[in-house]
Amino acid sequence: MKNPFKKSGIDKEHFRVAIFGSARIKRNDQNYRMIYKLSKMIGKENIDIVTGGGPGIMEAANRGHKAGAQEKSSSWGLLIQLPREQIANKSLDIKRNFSKFTNRLDSFAELSNVFVVAPGGIGTTLELFYIWQLTQVKKIRKEVPIILMGEMWEPLIKWMEQWQLKRNLISKNDLEGIIFAKSPEEAMKKIKEAYELYKKGKKRISLELKKSNN
């Protein structure tokens, strides 16, 4: 995959966590608070985060990271041009603007080592499956864990097991990188485990995490 940041001086090897989720979620929502808390923990571990840079879950992630961030970690926003202008939230250290969803999603894939998916709509589901397919067909330079948070994703995975896995439309290996987390603490535990595996030079981080669950 072509690196869109090759000439920018950005260290693409720095460990980063991408966070996807709905732009419609408000500050008083439990999912907003969940991602804010998780991102604060991530910042305290000196780990970067990457979001879409807008409101809702993206704002929760960037705000939380800002509250806990150490001086060497950064809060990214990869913004997309939309018919109704997407306004960048105020907690970004680095911003990049994209006109095409595919270029933006490829940049998420290039920059990120772990993906956290919070509740969201069509856009969030697109992001989940786009990254998931890139890992399936090995178009990402490393195997990445995908951490699903909130109650809405587990029925989706069960549907895939019932209708796709049983009919051999997908394989067990395709589900290898999917991890469920019910709390910020549980998600952070997996992120820290992934970070330690990354520092040891492990390539199949999602598989190693799965083994640790068993």
N, C-alpha and C positions, 0 to 999 in steps of 0.2 A: 504494500500500500504506500502510495506517495505521501511523504511527510509534508504537510502544508506549512510547518513551522521551521523548516530546515534552515532558512536564511535569516531567521528572526533572532537568533542567539538564545532561544528558549531551550532549556535542558529537558528534552523529552523523556529522559530516563528517570527523572524525579518521580517518586511514588505518588500517585494521585487517585482519589476516589471520585467517581462521577455519581451525581445524584439526579435522578429523574422524578418528576411528579407534576401534579396538576397546577396550573397557573391560577385556578379559580378558588383554591383553598385559602380561607381567611385566617388571620392571626389567632382567633379564638378557637380554632379547630384543633382537636387532639392530634391530628396528623401533622399539623404545622408544628405543634410543640414537640412532637416526637422527633421530627427531623432537625429542629433547632437544637435539641439536646444532643442528638447524635453528632451533628456537625461541630458543636462546641467541643465534644470529646476528640473529634478528629483533629481540630485545630491545636488542642493541647498536646497531641502526639507529634506535632510538627509535620503533618501530612497535608498536602494540597487537596482542595476540592474543585470540581468542575461542574457547573450547572448550565442551564440555558440562560441564566442571567436576568430573568424576568421576575414577575411577582409570584405569590403563592408559595408552593413548596420550594421553588428556586430561591426566593427571598429568605425563607426560613433557613435554608442550608447556608447561604452566604452570610446572613446575619449571625447565625450560631457560630460559624467558623471564625468570624471577625471577633466575637466575644471571647473565644478561647485561644485564638491563634498565637503561635510563637513567631518570632521575627523572621524565621526562615521559611515559613509556609505562606502560600498564596491562595486567594479565592478567585476562581476564574468564572467568567460568563461568556458563553458562546451564543450570541444573539442571532435571531433569524428575522429577516424582513418579512412582515406580514401586511395584508391589506389594512388591518387596524394596527397601528404602530405598537410594537412591543417596547415598553419603557424599561430600561435597565434599572435594576434595584440599586440601592445606594451603598451596598457592601462589597463591591467588586474591586479587586486589586488589578485584574487584567481583563480586558474586554476584547472580543473579536466579533465582527459582524459578518453574516453570511446571507447570500441571496438564495442559495439552494439548500434544501434539507439534506440531500445526500452528502454534500461537501461538509456540512456541519456535523452530521452523524459520523462521517469518516474521521473527523477531527476528534470527536469524543473517543472513538475507538483507538486512535493513535496516541492520545494523551493519557488514557486512564488504565489503571491496573485492577480496579474493583468497581463494579457498578451496583449502586443501591437504587432500587425502584420502589418508590412510595406510591400510594393510591393516585390514580389519574385517569384521564379519558383516552380518546383516540390517539392524541399525540404521544402520550406516555406509553401506550401500548405499542405504537409504531417504534418508538425508541427501544423498548424492550426487545421486540422481535428482530429489529434490524441488527442490534448488537449480538443477539443470540444466534442469528443466522451467520454472521461473520465468524463467530467462534466455531460454528458447526462445519463450515466449509474451509476453515483454517485460513481466512483472509486477514486475521489479526495476528500480529507478530508474537503474541503470547496467549496462553489460555487464561481466561479471566473468570473469576467467580461473579455470579449475579445474585445479589441478596435481595429477596422480595420481602417488603415490609407492609404491614396492614393485613386486614382480613380478606381483601378482595381477590388476591392472587391464587390462593390455595385451591379454590374451586376450578380456576382456569387450568391449573396443572393437572388436577384430577380428571378434568374433561379430556385433556390431551392424552393422559394415560389410558382412559377408557376408549376413546375413539381413534386416536392416532397410533399409540404404541401397540395396542392389541391387534391392530390391522397392519402392522409393520410399515406404517407410513413414516414413523420415526423409530429410532433405536434407543435403547437404554442409555447409551453414551451421550445422546443428545440432551438428556436431562442431568448429565453429570455435574454441570456447573451451577445448577440452581440450588440456592440455599434459602431457607425461610428463617426470618428473625422476627420475634414477637415484641421485642423491646429495643430501645437504643443500646442498652448494655449488651444484649445478645449480639446485635449487629456489630458493635465495636469490638467485641471479642473476636469475631471472625475477621474483621479488618486487620486487627493487630496480628493475628495468626498469619494472614496473607502477607502482611508486611515483613514478618520474620522469614517466611519462606522466600519472598522476593530477595531479601538481603543475602540469603544463602545461595542465590542463583537458581532456584527451582523454576522450571519452565511450566510444569503442569500444576499450577497452584490450585485450581479448582478441584482436581482429583485428590491432591494432598489434603485439602480441607474436608472433602467427603470422607476420606479415610479416618480423619480425626473425629468425625461424628459417629463412627461405627464402634 
